[in-house]
């Protein structure tokens, strides 16, 4: 009997010693550094038609697999969780810019670089978002930058409202009152068209007013116009201009109408 118990115990020891340790990796990788050129700021000023080097540093407790880079428009007031810039911008962009890249990594830490080109026909604000993934699929917190793109080739628009907009570009008014808009539009190539309209955030537009002009002026000043009887809600007041070369810019204010 003792011999049988001894054999059973020995077999149990052998099984335990042969069994592999099983570990579940639940640790998120970390994006530790994001730089545009030599700048580690979270708000970056760029010029349309230029390019920049993006450098990303990330780490993981085991092994990284890839680093994802995405650029998307920041015009709908959405926000980002994680590190860097929080978001919340709402002004309309001029033109479109979307960029997605996957940078491969296979060590516990990596410093990766890529060159990114800025389209020559855009202006406005975009988010650059970086995330890292490890070998088992754990994903890091986002690291977000705000990219401000300027473009001197697009028409220049200056709008003034009554009531005046605040520093964020928001006009506050009461239902039933009138919103007045005047403005100046200029372009060295000559203007081909200017129009204004009130737009709801669901994408529905009210009447569009086309501003009359002489043939392709380089400067247009339009007199005060009125948008009457706005109902309670949030709107965009938009000036849209395009020149003889097809370059187009949007200017907008947020309009908040309360009871």
GUVEXDREN-381786 format. One line per field, with one value per residue: residue in three letters; x negated, y negated, z of N, C-alpha, C in turn; residue number from 1. Coordinates in nm, 2 decimals, m for minus. Layout:
<atoms>
r = c(Ala,...)
npx = c(X,...)
npy = c(Y,...)
npz = c(Z,...)
capx = c(X,...)
capy = c(Y,...)
capz = c(Z,...)
cpx = c(X,...)
cpy = c(Y,...)
cpz = c(Z,...)
k = c(NUM,...)
</atoms>
This chain:
<atoms>
r = c(Unk,Unk,Unk,Unk,Unk,Unk,Unk,Unk,Unk,Unk,Unk,Unk,Unk,Unk,Unk,Unk,Unk,Unk,Unk,Unk,Unk,Unk,Unk,Unk,Unk,Unk,Unk,Unk,Unk,Unk,Unk,Unk,Unk,Unk,Unk,Unk,Unk,Unk,Unk,Unk,Unk,Unk,Unk,Unk,Unk,Unk,Unk,Unk,Unk,Unk,Unk,Unk,Unk,Unk,Unk,Unk,Unk,Unk,Unk,Unk,Unk,Unk,Unk,Unk,Unk,Unk,Unk,Unk,Unk,Unk,Unk,Unk,Unk,Unk,Unk,Unk,Unk,Unk,Unk,Unk,Unk,Unk,Unk,Unk,Unk,Unk,Unk,Unk,Unk,Unk,Unk,Unk,Unk,Unk,Unk,Unk,Unk,Unk,Unk,Unk,Unk,Unk,Unk,Unk,Unk,Unk,Unk,Unk,Unk,Unk,Unk,Unk,Unk,Unk,Unk,Unk,Unk,Unk,Unk,Unk,Unk,Unk,Unk,Unk,Unk,Unk,Unk,Unk,Unk,Unk,Unk,Unk,Unk,Unk,Unk,Unk,Unk,Unk,Unk,Unk,Unk,Unk,Unk,Unk,Unk,Unk,Unk,Unk,Unk,Unk,Unk,Unk,Unk,Unk,Unk,Unk,Unk,Unk,Unk,Unk,Unk,Unk,Unk,Unk,Unk,Unk,Unk,Unk,Unk,Unk,Unk,Unk,Unk,Unk,Unk,Unk,Unk,Unk,Unk,Unk,Unk,Unk,Unk,Unk,Unk,Unk,Unk,Unk,Unk,Unk,Unk,Unk,Unk,Unk,Unk,Unk,Unk,Unk,Unk,Unk,Unk,Unk,Unk,Unk,Unk,Unk,Unk,Unk,Unk,Unk,Unk,Unk,Unk,Unk,Unk,Unk,Unk,Unk,Unk,Unk,Unk,Unk,Unk,Unk,Unk,Unk,Unk,Unk,Unk,Unk,Unk,Unk,Unk,Unk,Unk,Unk,Unk,Unk,Unk,Unk,Unk,Unk,Unk,Unk,Unk,Unk,Unk,Unk,Unk,Unk,Unk,Unk,Unk,Unk,Unk,Unk,Unk,Unk,Unk)
npx = c(m0.08,m0.19,m0.38,m0.23,m0.10,m0.33,m0.41,m0.20,m0.22,m0.47,m0.41,m0.23,m0.40,m0.57,m0.40,m0.32,m0.56,m0.61,m0.42,m0.35,m0.39,m0.12,m0.05,0.14,0.14,0.23,0.16,0.15,m0.01,m0.22,m0.22,m0.48,m0.60,m0.54,m0.63,m0.63,m0.84,m1.08,m0.93,m0.75,m0.50,m0.14,0.02,m0.01,m0.14,m0.09,m0.16,0.04,m0.04,m0.29,m0.53,m0.59,m0.80,m0.70,m0.75,m0.74,m0.74,m0.71,m0.62,m0.61,m0.52,m0.58,m0.60,m0.58,m0.36,m0.25,m0.22,0.03,0.13,0.34,0.51,0.77,1.06,1.13,1.38,1.63,1.67,1.60,1.44,1.14,1.02,0.75,0.41,0.24,0.39,0.73,0.94,1.26,1.30,1.50,1.53,1.58,1.38,1.18,1.17,1.06,0.89,0.75,0.57,0.41,0.18,m0.02,m0.27,m0.52,m0.63,m0.85,m0.96,m1.01,m1.03,m1.01,m1.12,m0.98,m0.95,m0.79,m0.71,m0.49,m0.26,m0.11,0.20,0.24,0.46,0.62,0.74,0.77,0.86,0.73,0.71,0.44,0.39,0.24,0.19,0.08,0.03,m0.01,m0.16,0.05,0.28,0.35,0.43,0.30,0.37,0.50,0.29,0.31,0.27,0.33,0.37,0.31,0.39,0.28,0.35,0.27,0.35,0.62,0.94,0.98,1.17,1.37,1.59,1.85,2.08,2.40,2.58,2.25,2.00,1.84,1.51,1.47,1.60,1.88,2.21,2.46,2.81,3.16,3.46,3.66,3.55,3.33,3.05,2.76,2.54,2.24,1.96,1.63,1.46,1.18,0.94,0.65,0.65,0.90,1.24,1.49,1.74,1.96,2.14,2.39,2.53,2.75,2.70,2.81,2.69,2.75,2.72,2.90,3.00,3.09,3.23,3.02,2.81,2.69,2.42,2.43,2.20,1.94,1.76,1.55,1.41,1.13,1.17,1.44,1.69,1.97,2.29,2.47,2.67,2.98,3.08,3.37,3.60,3.51,3.54,3.54,3.23,2.92,2.69,2.50,2.36,2.27,2.02,1.94,1.68,1.54,1.27,1.14,0.97,1.07,1.02,1.15,1.31,1.44,1.61,1.72,1.96,2.07,2.41,2.62,2.94,3.17,3.45)
npy = c(0.12,m0.12,m0.15,m0.19,m0.44,m0.59,m0.59,m0.72,m0.97,m1.05,m1.05,m1.27,m1.48,m1.48,m1.55,m1.81,m1.94,m1.94,m2.09,m2.38,m2.73,m2.94,m3.26,m3.55,m3.83,m4.14,m4.39,m4.72,m4.86,m5.16,m5.48,m5.69,m5.92,m6.17,m6.34,m6.62,m6.70,m6.88,m6.93,m6.88,m6.96,m6.97,m7.10,m7.19,m7.39,m7.41,m7.44,m7.44,m7.21,m7.15,m6.92,m6.69,m6.53,m6.27,m6.14,m5.87,m5.72,m5.43,m5.17,m4.84,m4.59,m4.33,m4.27,m4.50,m4.52,m4.68,m5.03,m5.26,m5.53,m5.80,m6.05,m6.28,m6.49,m6.77,m6.89,m6.86,m6.89,m6.66,m6.47,m6.34,m6.07,m6.00,m6.08,m6.40,m6.62,m6.73,m6.77,m6.89,m7.09,m7.29,m7.44,m7.47,m7.29,m7.36,m7.18,m6.83,m6.59,m6.29,m6.04,m5.73,m5.52,m5.23,m5.14,m4.91,m4.71,m4.53,m4.48,m4.53,m4.80,m5.09,m5.33,m5.51,m5.64,m5.85,m6.00,m6.26,m6.41,m6.72,m6.81,m7.04,m7.19,m7.25,m7.39,m7.45,m7.26,m6.96,m6.63,m6.44,m6.11,m5.88,m5.54,m5.24,m4.89,m4.57,m4.23,m4.06,m4.20,m4.40,m4.74,m5.07,m5.38,m5.66,m5.90,m6.23,m6.49,m6.83,m6.96,m7.26,m7.40,m7.63,m7.83,m8.03,m8.04,m8.00,m8.16,m8.46,m8.51,m8.73,m8.76,m8.94,m8.94,m9.04,m8.97,m9.00,m8.75,m8.54,m8.47,m8.21,m8.19,m8.17,m8.26,m8.40,m8.41,m8.51,m8.32,m8.41,m8.66,m8.87,m8.78,m8.93,m8.96,m9.07,m9.11,m9.06,m8.95,m8.82,m8.75,m8.68,m8.57,m8.63,m8.63,m8.38,m8.31,m8.37,m8.28,m8.27,m8.10,m7.95,m7.68,m7.37,m7.15,m6.89,m6.88,m7.00,m7.27,m7.62,m7.88,m7.97,m8.25,m8.40,m8.61,m8.90,m9.00,m9.19,m9.09,m8.85,m8.98,m9.09,m9.17,m9.18,m9.33,m9.28,m9.41,m9.43,m9.16,m8.98,m8.72,m8.59,m8.51,m8.27,m7.94,m7.77,m7.62,m7.48,m7.62,m7.65,m7.94,m8.03,m8.13,m8.09,m8.07,m8.07,m8.07,m8.17,m7.97,m7.75,m7.70,m7.68,m7.81,m7.78,m7.97,m8.00,m8.05,m7.94,m7.93,m7.98,m7.94,m8.04,m8.02)
npz = c(0.00,0.08,m0.11,m0.34,m0.28,m0.27,m0.54,m0.66,m0.55,m0.65,m0.93,m0.93,m0.86,m1.08,m1.29,m1.20,m1.21,m1.48,m1.60,m1.78,m1.68,m1.70,m1.82,m1.83,m2.03,m1.95,m1.96,m2.08,m2.36,m2.38,m2.52,m2.52,m2.62,m2.86,m3.14,m3.37,m3.62,m3.44,m3.23,m2.93,m2.86,m2.80,m2.97,m3.30,m3.56,m3.90,m4.25,m4.55,m4.81,m4.72,m4.55,m4.29,m4.03,m3.83,m3.52,m3.30,m2.99,m2.81,m2.56,m2.41,m2.17,m2.25,m2.56,m2.83,m3.11,m3.32,m3.42,m3.45,m3.66,m3.71,m3.89,m3.87,m3.93,m3.72,m3.67,m3.56,m3.29,m3.14,m2.88,m2.73,m2.54,m2.31,m2.36,m2.43,m2.66,m2.60,m2.77,m2.90,m3.09,m3.32,m3.55,m3.91,m4.14,m4.43,m4.72,m4.74,m4.54,m4.47,m4.31,m4.27,m4.11,m4.05,m3.84,m3.80,m3.52,m3.30,m3.06,m2.70,m2.66,m2.88,m3.12,m3.36,m3.69,m3.94,m4.26,m4.33,m4.55,m4.60,m4.75,m5.03,m5.06,m4.84,m4.52,m4.17,m3.88,m3.76,m3.60,m3.49,m3.42,m3.21,m3.14,m2.97,m3.01,m2.86,m2.87,m2.80,m2.85,m2.67,m2.63,m2.63,m2.45,m2.62,m2.79,m2.86,m3.10,m3.19,m3.51,m3.67,m3.97,m4.20,m4.49,m4.75,m5.01,m5.04,m5.05,m4.85,m4.57,m4.37,m4.13,m3.96,m3.69,m3.55,m3.28,m3.14,m3.18,m2.93,m2.79,m2.87,m3.10,m3.09,m3.11,m2.91,m2.87,m2.85,m2.91,m3.19,m3.23,m3.44,m3.64,m3.75,m4.03,m4.17,m4.40,m4.54,m4.83,m4.99,m5.26,m5.43,m5.69,m5.79,m5.72,m5.76,m5.66,m5.38,m5.10,m4.84,m4.55,m4.31,m4.11,m3.97,m3.71,m3.78,m4.04,m4.21,m4.42,m4.42,m4.62,m4.89,m4.95,m5.23,m5.29,m5.47,m5.73,m5.91,m6.21,m6.12,m5.88,m5.68,m5.43,m5.21,m5.04,m4.85,m4.77,m4.45,m4.37,m4.29,m4.07,m3.98,m3.71,m3.59,m3.46,m3.13,m3.07,m3.20,m3.44,m3.74,m3.87,m4.19,m4.42,m4.75,m4.99,m5.31,m5.55,m5.88,m5.94,m5.84,m5.57,m5.24,m4.95,m4.62,m4.37,m4.04,m3.77,m3.45,m3.36,m3.10,m3.00,m2.76,m2.54)
capx = c(0.00,m0.28,m0.45,m0.13,m0.09,m0.46,m0.41,m0.10,m0.28,m0.58,m0.35,m0.18,m0.51,m0.62,m0.30,m0.33,m0.69,m0.61,m0.32,m0.40,m0.32,m0.03,m0.04,0.23,0.09,0.34,0.10,0.16,m0.13,m0.22,m0.28,m0.55,m0.65,m0.50,m0.69,m0.63,m0.97,m1.15,m0.83,m0.67,m0.38,m0.02,0.08,m0.11,m0.10,m0.14,m0.12,0.09,m0.14,m0.42,m0.54,m0.66,m0.84,m0.63,m0.83,m0.66,m0.81,m0.62,m0.68,m0.52,m0.59,m0.62,m0.65,m0.49,m0.33,m0.24,m0.18,0.13,0.13,0.46,0.55,0.91,1.11,1.17,1.48,1.76,1.67,1.58,1.33,1.05,0.97,0.61,0.31,0.23,0.50,0.86,1.04,1.37,1.31,1.62,1.53,1.57,1.26,1.18,1.10,1.06,0.76,0.76,0.44,0.39,0.06,m0.05,m0.41,m0.55,m0.73,m0.86,m1.04,m0.94,m1.02,m1.05,m1.11,m0.94,m0.93,m0.73,m0.70,m0.35,m0.24,0.02,0.26,0.22,0.59,0.70,0.72,0.85,0.80,0.73,0.65,0.35,0.41,0.14,0.21,m0.01,0.08,m0.11,m0.14,0.18,0.39,0.38,0.42,0.27,0.45,0.47,0.21,0.37,0.22,0.42,0.29,0.37,0.33,0.31,0.34,0.28,0.40,0.77,1.00,0.98,1.31,1.38,1.73,1.89,2.22,2.47,2.49,2.11,1.95,1.74,1.38,1.47,1.68,2.01,2.31,2.58,2.92,3.29,3.55,3.74,3.47,3.26,2.91,2.71,2.41,2.17,1.83,1.54,1.40,1.08,0.86,0.57,0.69,1.03,1.35,1.59,1.87,1.97,2.27,2.41,2.65,2.76,2.69,2.83,2.59,2.79,2.68,3.01,2.97,3.20,3.21,2.89,2.81,2.57,2.38,2.40,2.06,1.89,1.69,1.42,1.34,1.03,1.21,1.58,1.75,2.11,2.36,2.54,2.79,3.05,3.14,3.48,3.69,3.44,3.60,3.44,3.14,2.78,2.68,2.38,2.37,2.16,1.99,1.86,1.63,1.44,1.20,1.14,0.88,1.14,0.99,1.27,1.29,1.57,1.60,1.85,1.98,2.18,2.52,2.70,3.06,3.24,3.58)
capy = c(0.00,m0.24,m0.16,m0.25,m0.58,m0.66,m0.60,m0.82,m1.10,m1.08,m1.09,m1.40,m1.57,m1.49,m1.63,m1.95,m2.00,m1.94,m2.18,m2.52,m2.84,m3.01,m3.40,m3.63,m3.96,m4.24,m4.53,m4.80,m4.94,m5.30,m5.58,m5.77,m6.04,m6.20,m6.47,m6.66,m6.77,m6.88,m6.98,m6.78,m7.03,m6.90,m7.18,m7.20,m7.48,m7.36,m7.51,m7.35,m7.18,m7.11,m6.79,m6.69,m6.40,m6.23,m6.05,m5.81,m5.63,m5.34,m5.06,m4.74,m4.50,m4.21,m4.31,m4.57,m4.47,m4.79,m5.16,m5.31,m5.67,m5.84,m6.19,m6.30,m6.63,m6.80,m7.00,m6.82,m6.90,m6.54,m6.47,m6.22,m6.03,m5.96,m6.18,m6.50,m6.72,m6.67,m6.79,m6.98,m7.20,m7.28,m7.52,m7.39,m7.29,m7.38,m7.06,m6.70,m6.52,m6.17,m5.96,m5.62,m5.45,m5.13,m5.12,m4.78,m4.71,m4.39,m4.48,m4.59,m4.95,m5.12,m5.46,m5.49,m5.77,m5.84,m6.13,m6.29,m6.53,m6.80,m6.85,m7.18,m7.25,m7.25,m7.48,m7.42,m7.18,m6.81,m6.55,m6.33,m6.02,m5.76,m5.43,m5.13,m4.76,m4.47,m4.10,m3.99,m4.28,m4.51,m4.87,m5.18,m5.50,m5.75,m6.02,m6.31,m6.62,m6.92,m7.02,m7.38,m7.41,m7.76,m7.82,m8.16,m8.02,m8.00,m8.30,m8.51,m8.55,m8.79,m8.79,m9.01,m8.92,m9.11,m8.99,m8.96,m8.62,m8.54,m8.43,m8.08,m8.19,m8.13,m8.37,m8.36,m8.50,m8.45,m8.28,m8.52,m8.78,m8.86,m8.76,m9.01,m8.92,m9.14,m9.05,m9.09,m8.83,m8.86,m8.65,m8.74,m8.51,m8.67,m8.55,m8.33,m8.30,m8.38,m8.26,m8.25,m8.02,m7.90,m7.53,m7.30,m7.05,m6.77,m6.89,m7.06,m7.41,m7.71,m7.95,m8.02,m8.38,m8.42,m8.75,m8.95,m9.06,m9.21,m8.98,m8.80,m9.08,m9.04,m9.21,m9.19,m9.37,m9.27,m9.48,m9.35,m9.08,m8.94,m8.59,m8.62,m8.42,m8.14,m7.87,m7.73,m7.51,m7.52,m7.63,m7.71,m8.05,m7.99,m8.20,m8.00,m8.14,m8.00,m8.16,m8.13,m7.85,m7.63,m7.70,m7.70,m7.81,m7.80,m8.04,m7.98,m8.08,m7.86,m8.01,m7.91,m8.02,m7.99,m8.08)
capz = c(0.00,0.09,m0.24,m0.43,m0.24,m0.31,m0.69,m0.69,m0.52,m0.75,m1.05,m0.92,m0.86,m1.22,m1.36,m1.16,m1.26,m1.63,m1.65,m1.81,m1.62,m1.79,m1.78,m1.92,m2.04,m1.96,m1.94,m2.20,m2.40,m2.35,m2.61,m2.43,m2.68,m3.00,m3.19,m3.51,m3.63,m3.31,m3.13,m2.85,m2.82,m2.84,m3.08,m3.41,m3.67,m4.03,m4.37,m4.65,m4.91,m4.66,m4.50,m4.16,m3.98,m3.71,m3.44,m3.20,m2.90,m2.74,m2.49,m2.36,m2.07,m2.32,m2.69,m2.92,m3.24,m3.42,m3.38,m3.55,m3.68,m3.79,m3.90,m3.91,m3.91,m3.58,m3.69,m3.51,m3.15,m3.06,m2.78,m2.72,m2.41,m2.31,m2.34,m2.53,m2.68,m2.56,m2.87,m2.88,m3.19,m3.39,m3.67,m4.03,m4.22,m4.58,m4.78,m4.66,m4.51,m4.39,m4.33,m4.17,m4.13,m3.95,m3.82,m3.74,m3.41,m3.25,m2.93,m2.58,m2.68,m3.02,m3.16,m3.50,m3.76,m4.07,m4.32,m4.36,m4.64,m4.58,m4.88,m5.06,m5.08,m4.71,m4.41,m4.06,m3.77,m3.76,m3.50,m3.52,m3.30,m3.21,m3.04,m2.98,m2.98,m2.83,m2.95,m2.77,m2.88,m2.58,m2.70,m2.54,m2.45,m2.74,m2.77,m2.96,m3.13,m3.27,m3.62,m3.72,m4.10,m4.27,m4.64,m4.81,m5.14,m5.03,m5.03,m4.71,m4.53,m4.24,m4.10,m3.83,m3.66,m3.45,m3.17,m3.16,m3.14,m2.83,m2.83,m2.93,m3.23,m3.06,m3.10,m2.82,m2.90,m2.81,m3.02,m3.25,m3.26,m3.57,m3.65,m3.86,m4.07,m4.27,m4.42,m4.65,m4.89,m5.08,m5.32,m5.54,m5.82,m5.83,m5.66,m5.85,m5.59,m5.24,m5.05,m4.70,m4.52,m4.18,m4.12,m3.85,m3.69,m3.84,m4.18,m4.29,m4.45,m4.46,m4.75,m4.92,m5.01,m5.31,m5.28,m5.61,m5.74,m6.05,m6.27,m6.05,m5.80,m5.58,m5.30,m5.20,m4.91,m4.86,m4.66,m4.35,m4.41,m4.17,m4.06,m3.88,m3.64,m3.57,m3.35,m3.03,m3.11,m3.24,m3.59,m3.80,m3.97,m4.28,m4.54,m4.83,m5.10,m5.40,m5.64,m6.02,m5.95,m5.77,m5.42,m5.16,m4.80,m4.54,m4.25,m3.97,m3.63,m3.39,m3.32,m3.00,m2.98,m2.64,m2.52)
cpx = c(m0.09,m0.35,m0.35,m0.12,m0.22,m0.46,m0.31,m0.16,m0.39,m0.52,m0.30,m0.29,m0.57,m0.53,m0.31,m0.45,m0.69,m0.52,m0.38,m0.32,m0.24,m0.01,0.05,0.18,0.21,0.29,0.10,0.02,m0.11,m0.29,m0.35,m0.60,m0.59,m0.55,m0.66,m0.75,m1.04,m1.06,m0.75,m0.54,m0.26,0.06,m0.03,m0.06,m0.17,m0.09,m0.07,m0.02,m0.27,m0.42,m0.61,m0.70,m0.77,m0.72,m0.75,m0.75,m0.70,m0.69,m0.57,m0.60,m0.64,m0.68,m0.54,m0.47,m0.32,m0.19,m0.09,0.13,0.25,0.48,0.69,0.95,1.16,1.29,1.61,1.77,1.64,1.45,1.26,1.01,0.82,0.52,0.30,0.35,0.63,0.96,1.15,1.39,1.44,1.63,1.51,1.43,1.29,1.10,1.10,0.91,0.78,0.63,0.44,0.26,0.04,m0.20,m0.44,m0.65,m0.73,m0.94,m0.96,m0.93,m1.06,m1.03,m1.10,m0.92,m0.87,m0.71,m0.55,m0.34,m0.11,0.07,0.25,0.35,0.68,0.66,0.81,0.78,0.83,0.67,0.56,0.35,0.32,0.19,0.11,0.06,m0.03,m0.08,m0.01,0.30,0.43,0.35,0.39,0.38,0.41,0.38,0.25,0.30,0.33,0.33,0.37,0.31,0.38,0.28,0.37,0.34,0.55,0.82,1.00,1.11,1.30,1.53,1.75,2.04,2.27,2.58,2.35,2.08,1.85,1.61,1.37,1.54,1.82,2.10,2.43,2.69,3.05,3.38,3.64,3.67,3.39,3.11,2.86,2.57,2.36,2.03,1.76,1.47,1.30,1.00,0.78,0.60,0.82,1.14,1.45,1.73,1.86,2.11,2.28,2.53,2.64,2.78,2.72,2.72,2.62,2.77,2.79,2.98,3.09,3.17,3.07,2.89,2.68,2.55,2.36,2.26,2.04,1.81,1.56,1.35,1.23,1.07,1.36,1.62,1.90,2.18,2.43,2.66,2.85,3.10,3.24,3.54,3.63,3.51,3.49,3.36,3.00,2.76,2.53,2.42,2.25,2.15,1.90,1.81,1.54,1.39,1.20,1.05,0.95,1.11,1.12,1.24,1.43,1.53,1.73,1.84,2.08,2.28,2.60,2.82,3.14,3.37,3.57)
cpy = c(m0.13,m0.26,m0.22,m0.40,m0.66,m0.68,m0.71,m0.96,m1.14,m1.12,m1.23,m1.51,m1.59,m1.57,m1.78,m2.02,m2.02,m2.05,m2.32,m2.62,m2.91,m3.16,m3.47,m3.77,m4.06,m4.38,m4.60,m4.86,m5.08,m5.38,m5.69,m5.91,m6.05,m6.33,m6.49,m6.75,m6.76,m6.92,m6.87,m6.85,m6.95,m6.98,m7.22,m7.29,m7.43,m7.45,m7.41,m7.33,m7.14,m6.97,m6.79,m6.54,m6.38,m6.12,m6.00,m5.71,m5.56,m5.23,m4.97,m4.65,m4.37,m4.25,m4.38,m4.49,m4.57,m4.92,m5.22,m5.47,m5.71,m5.99,m6.20,m6.44,m6.65,m6.90,m6.97,m6.82,m6.77,m6.55,m6.34,m6.20,m5.99,m6.08,m6.28,m6.59,m6.66,m6.68,m6.89,m7.09,m7.18,m7.36,m7.43,m7.40,m7.32,m7.26,m6.94,m6.65,m6.41,m6.09,m5.85,m5.55,m5.34,m5.11,m5.00,m4.79,m4.57,m4.38,m4.54,m4.74,m4.98,m5.27,m5.46,m5.63,m5.75,m5.99,m6.15,m6.42,m6.59,m6.84,m7.00,m7.26,m7.27,m7.36,m7.44,m7.34,m7.03,m6.75,m6.45,m6.24,m5.90,m5.66,m5.32,m5.00,m4.66,m4.33,m4.03,m4.08,m4.39,m4.64,m4.98,m5.29,m5.58,m5.86,m6.11,m6.44,m6.70,m6.98,m7.13,m7.40,m7.55,m7.75,m7.96,m8.15,m8.02,m8.14,m8.33,m8.56,m8.61,m8.83,m8.85,m8.99,m9.02,m9.02,m8.94,m8.82,m8.63,m8.49,m8.30,m8.07,m8.15,m8.26,m8.32,m8.46,m8.43,m8.42,m8.40,m8.64,m8.76,m8.85,m8.83,m8.96,m9.02,m9.08,m9.10,m8.97,m8.88,m8.74,m8.71,m8.69,m8.56,m8.57,m8.50,m8.31,m8.31,m8.36,m8.24,m8.17,m7.98,m7.75,m7.47,m7.19,m6.91,m6.77,m6.96,m7.21,m7.49,m7.77,m7.99,m8.15,m8.39,m8.57,m8.80,m9.02,m9.10,m9.09,m8.96,m8.91,m9.01,m9.08,m9.23,m9.22,m9.36,m9.33,m9.38,m9.29,m9.02,m8.80,m8.60,m8.50,m8.28,m8.07,m7.82,m7.61,m7.57,m7.52,m7.67,m7.83,m8.04,m8.10,m8.11,m8.08,m8.06,m8.10,m8.10,m8.01,m7.73,m7.62,m7.75,m7.71,m7.84,m7.88,m8.02,m8.02,m7.98,m7.96,m7.93,m8.00,m7.96,m8.06,m8.21)
cpz = c(0.00,m0.04,m0.34,m0.41,m0.29,m0.46,m0.73,m0.67,m0.61,m0.88,m1.04,m0.92,m1.00,m1.30,m1.33,m1.22,m1.41,m1.68,m1.67,m1.73,m1.73,m1.74,m1.88,m1.91,m2.05,m1.95,m2.08,m2.23,m2.37,m2.47,m2.52,m2.49,m2.83,m3.04,m3.33,m3.53,m3.50,m3.20,m3.06,m2.81,m2.87,m2.94,m3.18,m3.52,m3.79,m4.14,m4.48,m4.76,m4.85,m4.62,m4.37,m4.12,m3.85,m3.64,m3.32,m3.12,m2.81,m2.67,m2.44,m2.26,m2.14,m2.46,m2.77,m3.05,m3.35,m3.35,m3.49,m3.55,m3.76,m3.78,m3.95,m3.87,m3.77,m3.57,m3.62,m3.36,m3.07,m2.98,m2.78,m2.57,m2.42,m2.29,m2.45,m2.54,m2.66,m2.67,m2.84,m2.98,m3.27,m3.52,m3.80,m4.09,m4.36,m4.64,m4.68,m4.65,m4.42,m4.42,m4.22,m4.21,m4.01,m3.95,m3.74,m3.63,m3.35,m3.13,m2.82,m2.59,m2.82,m3.03,m3.32,m3.57,m3.90,m4.12,m4.36,m4.44,m4.61,m4.72,m4.90,m5.07,m4.95,m4.62,m4.30,m3.96,m3.78,m3.64,m3.55,m3.40,m3.32,m3.10,m3.07,m2.95,m2.95,m2.90,m2.92,m2.80,m2.79,m2.65,m2.60,m2.54,m2.57,m2.69,m2.89,m2.98,m3.21,m3.38,m3.68,m3.86,m4.16,m4.42,m4.70,m4.95,m5.15,m5.01,m4.88,m4.68,m4.39,m4.23,m3.96,m3.81,m3.55,m3.40,m3.21,m3.11,m3.02,m2.88,m2.90,m3.07,m3.21,m3.04,m3.02,m2.85,m2.85,m2.93,m3.06,m3.28,m3.40,m3.55,m3.77,m3.90,m4.18,m4.29,m4.54,m4.70,m4.99,m5.14,m5.43,m5.68,m5.87,m5.78,m5.77,m5.79,m5.44,m5.20,m4.90,m4.67,m4.37,m4.18,m3.98,m3.84,m3.74,m3.99,m4.27,m4.30,m4.47,m4.59,m4.77,m5.00,m5.09,m5.32,m5.43,m5.61,m5.89,m6.09,m6.20,m5.98,m5.71,m5.44,m5.30,m5.06,m4.93,m4.74,m4.56,m4.40,m4.28,m4.18,m3.95,m3.83,m3.63,m3.45,m3.25,m3.09,m3.14,m3.39,m3.62,m3.89,m4.06,m4.39,m4.62,m4.96,m5.18,m5.51,m5.78,m6.04,m5.89,m5.62,m5.35,m5.01,m4.74,m4.41,m4.17,m3.82,m3.58,m3.34,m3.22,m2.97,m2.86,m2.63,m2.46)
k = c(1,2,3,4,5,6,7,8,9,10,11,12,13,14,15,16,17,18,19,20,21,22,23,24,25,26,27,28,29,30,31,32,33,34,35,36,37,38,39,40,41,42,43,44,45,46,47,48,49,50,51,52,53,54,55,56,57,58,59,60,61,62,63,64,65,66,67,68,69,70,71,72,73,74,75,76,77,78,79,80,81,82,83,84,85,86,87,88,89,90,91,92,93,94,95,96,97,98,99,100,101,102,103,104,105,106,107,108,109,110,111,112,113,114,115,116,117,118,119,120,121,122,123,124,125,126,127,128,129,130,131,132,133,134,135,136,137,138,139,140,141,142,143,144,145,146,147,148,149,150,151,152,153,154,155,156,157,158,159,160,161,162,163,164,165,166,167,168,169,170,171,172,173,174,175,176,177,178,179,180,181,182,183,184,185,186,187,188,189,190,191,192,193,194,195,196,197,198,199,200,201,202,203,204,205,206,207,208,209,210,211,212,213,214,215,216,217,218,219,220,221,222,223,224,225,226,227,228,229,230,231,232,233,234,235,236,237,238,239,240,241,242,243,244,245,246,247,248,249,250,251,252,253,254,255,256,257,258,259)
</atoms>
